[in-house]
Amino acid sequence: MKRRGIKTLLQSSLLSLFVSSIASAQCPGSGPGSIVANPNRPTVADPADITQYGVMELEYGYDRVNTGSAQIQNNFGGLLKFAATCNLEIRWEMGTLLNQTARNLSTTGTGDNWLGFQYRFHRQTKLIPAMAFGYSLKFPSASIAKGLGSGRYDHQTKFLASKDFGKFHFDYNLSFNIVGRQGTSVDDHNVESNLAFSHTIYRKLLFTAEVYGDTKLNADTPPFASGLWAFTYAVSPRFVIDAGMGHGLTNGAPNKQSYFTGFTYSITDLYSRR
């Protein structure tokens, strides 16, 4: 059984390399000096277009959230992305540090981690937007004892669409979430919808805004709607910084008010030397 497993693994690896080589022939590499960042930040919605082929990209930021229930959350986290093929992006979302303060009591620990992918199945044309679908699995690394996590695996399946209309860019996401309830084997379900747009203000300075919301998750988590606005600035084609604020639009919103800042940096093209 072990030899058969190793043989299967080798065959799968060779097949992956073969498919990757075909993809590289059909998808031009970024080329020297032509790497351009593809920020998912600072909106909740992600663009349907993925990172450039072969490029590894890091997003990282800080969020300060007022939940409205005498609790303040401070989050440090990031997203590491790699375009393994022309249309397939591997994604690792990391919760590096999570701090919660309520009634003068402070709790600090690591957050949860998500591992997933995004596959673009249609590029933008004159009439049809770029479209993609994605899947992410949450690994419960946040402490249950400290009240920082549920200890359950969560799932998210997402449809994404992006389109340019003149100088405006729009991103739309529709997600189906399966959320494990702490202390039981019961799973809750809900749907999230996001619509974000951006527009250049002056040269490398961009304004972006978003409206998003979730349907009811369970008796303790009602439906809600929230919004945000932010500014982004391209320090260089591969390095983009952002800052902005968010606010709840309905009573059930988990973020009554939030502030965030972060960056996106395209680290390198891993396929350039190959």
CORJOZI-V818556 format. One record per residue. RES is the residue in one small letter. PSI is psi in whole degrees, -180 to 180 (* if undefined). Layout:
res: [RES RES]
psi: [PSI PSI]
This chain:
res: [m k r r g i k t l l q s s l l s l f v s s i a s a q c p g s g p g s i v a n p n r p t v a d p a d i t q y g v m e l e y g y d r v n t g s a q i q n n f g g l l k f a a t c n l e i r w e m g t l l n q t a r n l s t t g t g d n w l g f q y r f h r q t k l i p a m a f g y s l k f p s a s i a k g l g s g r y d h q t k f l a s k d f g k f h f d y n l s f n i v g r q g t s v d d h n v e s n l a f s h t i y r k l l f t a e v y g d t k l n a d t p p f a s g l w a f t y a v s p r f v i d a g m g h g l t n g a p n k q s y f t g f t y s i t d l y s r r]
psi: [-37 -44 -41 -38 -42 -41 -44 -41 -43 -42 -42 -39 -44 -40 -40 -42 -38 -46 -39 -39 -38 -44 -38 -30 -28 -19 114 142 173 -30 158 128 9 18 129 129 150 79 135 -31 159 5 161 -38 141 150 149 -33 138 178 154 148 125 -4 134 132 142 134 138 146 177 135 136 118 129 112 -11 0 44 31 136 133 135 121 133 124 170 179 123 125 145 123 92 -35 -177 -34 4 124 129 135 134 112 122 131 92 -48 134 128 133 131 124 129 48 12 130 136 134 141 -176 154 -173 163 143 138 132 -163 165 129 120 118 -4 130 155 135 -175 -37 -25 135 164 140 148 164 155 164 140 143 127 129 119 82 -12 146 129 -42 -34 -4 23 -13 169 -19 8 153 132 157 144 126 132 141 137 143 140 141 142 132 97 -124 3 142 132 140 131 132 143 118 144 123 137 115 122 134 130 135 -3 174 10 139 138 157 144 176 139 139 137 139 119 149 157 156 137 130 -52 114 -106 3 128 140 138 148 159 147 132 162 162 149 174 131 -47 -172 -26 -13 95 171 155 166 142 167 165 160 153 167 142 149 127 100 -39 170 -29 4 115 133 157 159 147 -167 155 164 147 140 -16 167 -29 1 133 -17 98 -38 140 155 143 155 152 -168 162 131 124 110 -56 164 106 -18 -2 -42 -27 *]
